[in-house]
Amino acid sequence: MALAELSVEHRIAFLTLASPPLNVLTLAMMREINRSLDDLGRQPANSFQAIVIAASPECTAFSTGISVDDHQPTTAYQTLQEFHAIYRNLRALGKPVAGIVRGQAFGMGCELVAYCDLVIAVTTATFGQPEIRLGLYPPTASILLPRIIGWRRAARMVLLSEVLDAAEAQRAGLVDYVVPPEQLPAKTEELLAILHGWSAPVLESARRALHTAYFHDIEAAMEAVEDQYLNQLMSYADVQEGLRAFREKRKPVWQHR
């Protein structure tokens, strides 16, 4: 069974996260996402004009983030590269990206929301970066969240593991629209109808202009954070203790080294 499903309907590309119940982002799942985005990139540029990322109905979360089993010193490089490839592929495609969020968007799941240009969330959705609890930090969120929601709120999410409910996420600027669960399909259709009404090349050009202006230094930031994350953080004994404690369902005992 596919972990990520791609379909194009009425000139909208739907990328569905389909690993119930929590859409844990394993290496295998991220590779499937990138293959789907590569497939989209091979389609004629005018065959679709926006991308929607959502969880399948069987899932109770948008995504609770990375697979801890896949995030070891021997695989951390692959994990980070594969996740950042999702961002790079979405940016290269140039189409507006809408995120539709039900349930938790935690860790890399929250970072995936930050990749989106427009976000609709149900009232019960929650957003968080719990990595510090495991002896890690979220490298992508460290780059994107200060730009999107401001330095102070981003610092609280990264350093204090502060969780935002949907209303708080909307006030912070991480989410655009918040609706009751029963209104999510209608709100999604409303948003897509607006995007569908514009010229596809003009829409793409506008999106590229926004990203060029706002994220012009993103590649340099990603390279610097990747280097620090892989060559400094992953060498700490506390990182391995945090990951072990998570797998063993206990509180970490930090050695502070």
Summary of the structure (lengths in Angstrom):
residues: 257
radius of gyration: 17.8
end to end distance: 41.7
largest distance: 57.0
contacts: 862
relative contact order: 0.13
helix: 54%
strand: 17%
